[in-house]
Amino acid sequence: MRALLISLIFVSFYINTLDAQKIKVLKTPNKQFENLFEYPFNENYVVIDNELVMHYLDEGGKNKPVVLLVHGEPNWSYVYRNMIAGLVEKGYRVIVPDLIGFGKSDKPINKKHHTYTNHTKWLKSFIDELNLKNINCYAHDWGAMISLRIIAAEPNLFSKVAISYGFLFTGEEKVPESFYGWQKFSQTDSAFSAGTIMNWGSYTDLSSEVQKAYNAPFPSEKYKAGVRQFPVIVPVKEDDYEAIVNKKLRQKLKLFNKPFLTIWGNTKDEMWLGKDEVLQNEIPGAKNQNHQRLKSNHFIQEDKATEIVEILLKFFSNKN
């Protein structure tokens, strides 16, 4: 039964997906990443889905417990720069991928390849290629929305899960006008600057050096297919194929009984208000956890990196 379920879920991820060999990609020139502020990490690369190249950070001992950090929109592994050392110092192997289309990973140039289905498949392929097991996961925003699908379908891969601003939208939720405005902005703004967006979504005033680093993966418009597409592929209608997939996986997530923690900010973004409480009520592993709401805007890693590390260290080390 389990094998059939997994087969149905992940075979569905290939529907209407072109073979990777037909996907035309760009790689951001290395010079874009030279002398980045607060980013001293070594590069690592893995080939997924036959030929797509995915960049990731891999810090700490290879035999240590794994912490997987997954970024969202419109950022990349850079967003975790101030969290990695604190986790490594406490004995974890910290792995931080750049999602396809972001950071130093390959960037498919056609927006139609940037589907919820494909990004789920690509992250799952990354986990498989690195043979990650007993994963302690912290994921944010789109990284969380993608990770939650994999957690629901393959719970045995995970040890503990913490989420910020992630949810499996099924099209049944009330979508505020502000979110539709964000979708329109992503398609029509002439610059769509990742650095500017990160600054808007942080209580912290990000320096020009930090904003430059967020812009580094996207030196021109042709590199921005993924970063522009993520806002418009959130399923907001019940008959959306991705909403139907999410609805099925949401039922599976209701069986997840391993420790599950929500870490939200106190921003009043209508799209995310109360979604942490829904997860707490639906997921068995969320019961009796020390869920957090910090004084933070959406990009919680910029506002509260030290606090998140402290929360995660306590959560991951707890024997519950």
C-alpha positions in Angstrom: 0.0 0.0 0.0 2.8 2.4 0.9 4.7 1.7 -2.3 1.5 2.3 -4.3 0.8 5.6 -2.6 4.4 6.8 -3.1 4.2 5.7 -6.7 1.0 7.6 -7.3 2.2 10.7 -5.7 5.6 11.0 -7.3 4.4 9.7 -10.7 1.9 12.5 -10.7 4.8 14.9 -10.3 6.0 14.0 -13.8 2.7 14.7 -15.5 3.1 17.4 -18.1 6.8 17.7 -17.3 9.3 17.7 -20.2 12.4 15.5 -19.9 15.3 17.3 -18.2 17.3 17.0 -21.4 14.9 19.3 -23.1 15.1 22.0 -20.4 17.3 24.9 -21.5 19.2 26.4 -18.6 21.5 29.2 -17.7 24.2 29.2 -15.0 24.9 32.5 -13.3 28.5 33.5 -14.0 30.9 32.9 -11.0 32.0 36.5 -11.0 28.6 37.4 -9.6 29.4 35.6 -6.4 32.9 36.9 -5.8 33.5 38.6 -2.4 30.0 38.3 -1.1 29.4 39.8 2.3 29.2 37.1 5.1 29.3 34.1 2.7 32.5 32.2 3.2 31.2 28.7 2.3 32.6 26.1 0.0 30.7 25.2 -3.2 29.2 21.7 -3.7 27.3 20.5 -6.7 25.2 17.5 -7.5 23.4 16.4 -10.8 19.7 15.8 -10.4 17.0 14.6 -12.7 19.6 13.4 -15.3 21.3 16.7 -16.0 20.2 19.6 -13.9 23.0 20.9 -11.6 22.1 21.9 -8.1 24.4 23.8 -5.8 24.4 23.3 -2.1 26.4 24.1 1.1 27.6 21.1 3.2 29.1 22.3 6.5 30.1 20.1 9.5 31.2 16.5 9.8 29.8 14.0 7.3 29.0 11.6 10.1 27.0 14.1 12.2 23.2 14.4 12.4 21.8 16.1 9.3 20.1 19.5 9.4 18.5 20.4 6.0 17.8 24.2 5.6 15.5 25.0 2.6 15.1 28.6 1.4 12.1 30.3 -0.3 11.3 33.2 -2.5 13.1 35.3 -3.7 16.3 34.2 -1.9 18.9 31.4 -1.9 21.3 29.7 0.5 22.6 33.1 1.4 19.6 33.6 3.6 21.0 31.0 6.1 24.5 32.5 6.3 24.0 33.6 9.9 22.5 30.3 11.1 24.9 27.7 9.7 27.9 28.2 12.1 25.7 28.0 15.2 24.3 24.6 14.1 27.7 23.2 13.0 29.3 24.2 16.4 26.7 22.1 18.2 27.6 19.0 16.2 25.3 19.0 13.1 26.0 18.5 9.5 24.2 21.5 7.8 23.1 21.1 4.2 21.6 24.1 2.4 20.6 23.6 -1.3 19.9 26.4 -3.8 16.6 25.4 -5.4 16.7 25.1 -9.1 16.4 28.6 -10.6 18.0 30.2 -7.6 21.5 30.9 -6.2 24.3 29.0 -8.0 22.0 26.2 -9.2 20.9 25.8 -12.9 18.2 28.2 -14.0 15.7 26.9 -16.5 14.9 29.9 -18.7 11.3 28.9 -19.6 8.7 29.8 -16.9 6.7 26.7 -17.8 9.3 24.5 -16.3 9.0 26.2 -12.9 6.0 24.3 -11.6 5.2 23.2 -8.1 5.4 19.6 -9.4 8.9 20.1 -10.9 10.3 21.8 -7.9 9.1 19.1 -5.6 10.6 16.5 -7.8 13.9 18.3 -8.0 14.2 18.7 -4.2 13.3 15.1 -3.7 15.9 14.1 -6.2 18.5 16.2 -4.3 17.6 14.4 -1.1 17.9 11.0 -2.9 21.2 11.8 -4.6 22.8 12.8 -1.2 21.1 9.8 0.4 19.9 11.9 3.3 18.2 10.0 6.2 16.9 11.0 9.6 16.7 14.6 8.5 16.2 17.5 10.9 14.5 19.9 8.6 13.9 23.7 8.8 12.2 25.2 5.8 10.8 28.6 5.0 8.3 30.0 2.5 8.4 28.2 -0.8 11.1 25.9 0.6 8.5 24.9 3.2 5.7 24.5 0.8 7.8 22.2 -1.3 9.3 20.3 1.7 5.8 19.7 3.2 4.9 17.7 0.2 7.9 15.4 0.6 7.4 15.2 4.4 3.8 14.1 3.8 4.7 11.5 1.1 8.0 10.2 2.7 7.8 10.8 6.5 10.4 8.1 7.1 13.1 10.4 5.7 12.6 12.9 8.5 13.4 13.0 12.2 12.1 16.4 13.1 10.6 19.2 11.1 10.4 23.0 11.8 8.5 25.3 9.4 8.2 29.0 9.0 5.6 30.5 6.6 4.9 27.2 4.9 1.5 25.6 4.1 -0.1 23.2 1.6 -2.7 25.5 0.0 -5.7 23.6 -1.4 -7.5 26.5 -3.1 -10.1 26.5 -0.3 -8.4 29.3 1.7 -9.5 32.9 1.5 -6.8 34.7 -0.6 -6.4 38.4 0.3 -6.1 41.0 -2.4 -2.6 41.8 -1.1 -1.5 38.4 -2.4 -3.0 38.9 -5.8 -1.2 42.2 -5.9 2.1 40.4 -5.1 1.4 38.0 -8.0 0.8 40.9 -10.4 3.9 42.7 -9.2 6.0 39.6 -9.8 4.9 39.6 -13.5 4.9 43.3 -14.3 7.6 45.0 -12.2 10.4 45.8 -14.6 13.2 45.1 -12.2 11.8 42.6 -9.6 14.9 43.0 -7.4 15.4 40.2 -4.9 17.4 42.4 -2.7 14.8 45.1 -2.6 12.0 42.5 -1.9 14.1 41.0 0.9 14.5 44.5 2.5 10.8 45.2 2.2 10.0 41.9 4.0 12.4 42.3 6.9 12.1 44.5 9.9 15.9 44.7 9.7 17.2 47.4 7.4 19.4 45.3 5.0 22.6 46.9 3.9 23.5 47.5 0.3 26.1 44.6 0.5 23.4 42.2 1.7 20.9 43.3 -0.9 23.6 43.0 -3.6 24.2 39.4 -2.5 20.5 38.6 -2.9 20.6 40.1 -6.3 23.8 38.2 -7.3 22.1 35.1 -8.9 20.0 37.3 -11.2 22.3 39.5 -13.2 19.7 40.1 -15.9 16.1 39.4 -16.7 16.9 36.1 -18.5 17.9 34.5 -15.2 14.7 35.4 -13.4 12.2 32.8 -14.7 12.1 31.0 -11.4 12.0 33.9 -9.1 9.2 35.6 -11.1 7.2 32.4 -11.4 7.1 31.2 -7.7 4.4 33.8 -6.7 2.0 32.7 -9.4 2.2 29.0 -8.9 0.7 29.0 -5.4 -2.6 27.2 -6.0 -5.5 29.5 -5.2 -8.4 27.6 -6.9 -9.7 24.2 -5.8 -9.6 22.8 -9.4 -6.0 23.7 -9.8 -4.0 20.4 -10.4 -1.5 21.5 -7.7 -4.3 22.2 -5.3 -5.7 18.7 -5.8 -2.2 17.2 -5.2 -1.9 19.3 -2.0 -5.3 18.3 -0.7 -4.3 14.6 -0.9 -1.0 15.3 0.7 -2.6 17.4 3.4 -4.4 14.3 4.5 -1.1 12.4 4.6 0.4 15.2 6.6 -2.3 14.7 9.2 -0.6 11.4 10.0 2.8 12.8 10.6 3.5 12.0 14.3 7.2 13.0 14.5 8.1 16.3 16.3 6.8 19.3 14.2 7.4 22.9 15.2 6.1 26.2 13.7 8.1 29.4 13.9 6.2 32.4 12.7 6.7 36.2 12.9 4.3 38.7 14.2 3.7 40.5 10.9 0.0 40.8 9.9 0.3 39.4 6.4 -3.2 38.1 5.7 -2.0 35.3 3.5 -0.2 33.8 6.5 -2.3 34.8 9.5 -3.3 31.7 11.5 -1.7 29.2 9.1 0.7 28.1 11.9 -2.3 27.3 14.1 -3.9 25.2 11.3 -0.7 23.2 11.1 -0.6 22.8 14.9 -4.1 21.5 15.0 -3.8 19.2 12.0 -0.4 17.5 12.5 -0.1 15.1 15.4 3.6 15.7 15.9 2.8 19.4 16.5 1.0 18.7 19.7 2.7 19.9 22.9 5.5 21.5 21.0 6.9 25.0 22.0 5.6 26.8 18.9 7.0 30.3 18.4 5.9 33.7 17.2 8.8 36.0 17.1 9.0 39.8 16.6 9.8 39.4 13.0 8.6 40.2 9.5 8.2 37.5 6.8 12.0 37.0 6.2 12.5 35.7 9.7 16.1 34.5 9.0 17.2 38.1 8.5 15.3 39.4 11.6 15.9 36.6 14.1 18.8 34.3 13.0 20.3 33.9 16.4 16.9 33.2 18.0 16.0 30.6 15.4 19.3 28.8 15.9 18.6 28.6 19.6 15.1 27.4 19.1 16.2 24.7 16.5 19.0 23.5 18.7 16.7 22.9 21.6 14.0 21.3 19.3 16.4 19.0 17.5 18.2 17.9 20.7 15.0 17.2 22.6 14.4 13.5 23.0 10.6 13.7 22.6 
